Amino acid sequence: MDRDLENIKVTLDVVCGKWKAVILLKLYEGNLRFGEIKRSIPLIKHQTLIKQLKELEQDGLISKTTYPEVPPKVEYALTEYGRPLKPLLEMMVEWGELHSEQKTTS
């Protein structure tokens, strides 16, 4: 059982930063530039987005490509390592909907 708890903690640490799961879900739709991610998540603060993207990149879930243009073009994409998280994130969305409905009917 201790191993299960350890694995759950590792998973939560990686995907459950305040906005990480939302960022990952957005990137399942395709590669996005920083500004596109920011516009698609209007409540996220600029510095928070930068921090969360860096952490996701360090954990190997997303990649960052910088193109030599003026102004510089930076694009974020899911890695093959990050793709298997999709079912987990979709289940989190579904459970969140269920929980919200439960709270409104109680």
N, C-alpha and C positions, 0 to 999 in steps of 0.2 A: 504494500500500500504506500509506503514512503516513496517508492519510485514513481507511482502514479501522481502523487502530490508534487513531486519535483518536476515532472514533465508538464503538468498543468501550469505550474508557476512559470516555467520557461516559456511556454506558449503565450501566456498572458503578458509577460514582460515584452515579448517581441511584437505582438499584434494589438495590444490594448493600451497604447498611449492614447491620450485624449482623442486624437484624430486619425491615428494610424489605420484603423480598420476602414474608415471612410475614404482615406486616400487610396488604399489598396483597391477598394471597390471601384473607385473612379478610374483607376489604371486598368481594370479588367475591360473597360470599354475601349481601350487603346492607348497608345503613347500620348502623353500630354506635356505641354510646356508649363513652366512655373505659373505664368499668368492664367492659363486655362484652369489649372488646379485651383488656384486662388479664387477665380470667378465662380467655379462650380461648388465651392465651400465658402460662402460669403461670411460666415461667422468666425472663421479661423483667422487669427492674427498672423501678420506677415512673419514675425520672428518665430512663432510657433510652427508655422508651415516649414520654414527653413530647417528648424531643429528636427521635426518629425521626418522630413525627407532624408536628412543626413543619417538619422538612426536607422531608417528602413534600408538605406543604401549600405550602411555598415553591417547590418544583419544579413545582407545578401538578397533581400526580397525585391528590391528594385535596382535598376541601373540608371545612371545619369550619363547622358551623352552631350558634350559641348561641341557645337559646330563653329568653325572659325569664320564667323560673319561679323559684320558691324551693323547693328548691335549684336552681341553674342547671342546665339540661339542655344538654349539648354532644353533638353527633352528628357522626360522620365518615362521608364517602361518597367513592367514587371519582368522579373527574371524567371527562368524555368523553375528555380528553387521556390519562388513565391507563388507560382500558379496553383499548386495543390491546396492552398489556403482558401480557395474560392468556395467550396462547399461549407466550410466552417463559417465563413463570413456571411454567406447566404442564410445559414441556420440562425446566426445571430440576428439578422434582419427579421426573419420570420418570428423568432421568439420575442423580439422587441415589439413587433406589431401585436402579437398575442397578449403580451404583458400590458401594453397600452390599452387594448380593448378591455382586458380584465379589470384594470384600474377604473375605467370609465363606467363599467357596469356595476361596480361594487358600491 
